[in-house]
Amino acid sequence: EFFANLNHIWTEYPIEIANRIVRGLYPETAAAVAKTEEILETELPGALHRVLLECKDQVQRQLAAQEFNNSAS
């Protein structure tokens, strides 16, 4: 699972690679947004916090757009 491996990814890879892995593998679901909100409440390295926040915000925008498109149909 993505969230179970976050710490490993962030500590075992150079920051540039870890950043790409996290962004590339971030799940695009409402459940991922909720889990990310929980994780953001914990102690995280600053860069990881920023990446997760940006990923969460992007997915929230995508989900809102999908909901809007579905309601417009």
C-alpha positions in Angstrom: 0.0 0.0 0.0 1.1 3.5 -0.9 0.8 5.0 2.6 2.5 2.0 4.3 5.6 2.6 2.1 5.8 6.4 2.3 8.5 6.5 5.0 10.6 3.9 3.3 10.4 5.7 0.0 11.2 9.1 1.5 14.2 7.8 3.5 15.7 5.3 1.1 15.8 7.4 -2.1 17.3 10.7 -3.0 14.8 13.5 -2.6 14.4 14.1 -6.3 13.6 10.4 -6.9 11.4 10.1 -3.8 9.5 13.2 -4.9 8.8 11.7 -8.3 7.8 8.3 -6.8 5.3 9.8 -4.3 3.8 12.1 -7.0 3.6 9.3 -9.5 2.1 6.7 -7.2 -0.3 8.9 -5.2 -3.7 7.3 -5.4 -6.4 9.4 -7.0 -9.3 8.6 -4.6 -11.3 10.2 -1.9 -10.0 7.6 0.5 -6.4 8.8 -0.3 -7.4 12.4 0.4 -8.8 11.3 3.8 -5.7 9.3 4.7 -3.5 12.1 3.6 -5.3 14.5 5.9 -4.6 12.1 8.8 -0.9 11.8 7.9 -0.5 15.5 7.5 -1.4 15.8 11.2 1.8 13.8 12.1 5.5 14.8 12.1 6.8 14.7 8.6 9.8 16.1 6.8 8.9 19.5 5.4 9.4 18.5 1.8 7.2 15.4 2.2 4.5 17.4 3.9 4.5 19.8 0.9 4.4 17.0 -1.7 1.5 15.2 0.0 -0.4 18.5 0.4 0.0 19.3 -3.3 -1.0 15.7 -4.3 -4.1 15.9 -2.0 -5.1 19.2 -3.4 -4.8 18.0 -7.0 -6.9 15.0 -6.3 -9.5 17.1 -4.5 -9.7 19.3 -7.6 -10.0 16.3 -9.9 -12.8 14.8 -7.8 -14.7 18.1 -7.6 -14.5 18.4 -11.4 -15.7 14.8 -11.9 -18.6 15.4 -9.5 -19.5 18.6 -11.4 -19.4 16.9 -14.7 -21.5 14.0 -13.4 -24.1 16.4 -12.0 -24.2 18.4 -15.3 -25.1 15.3 -17.3 
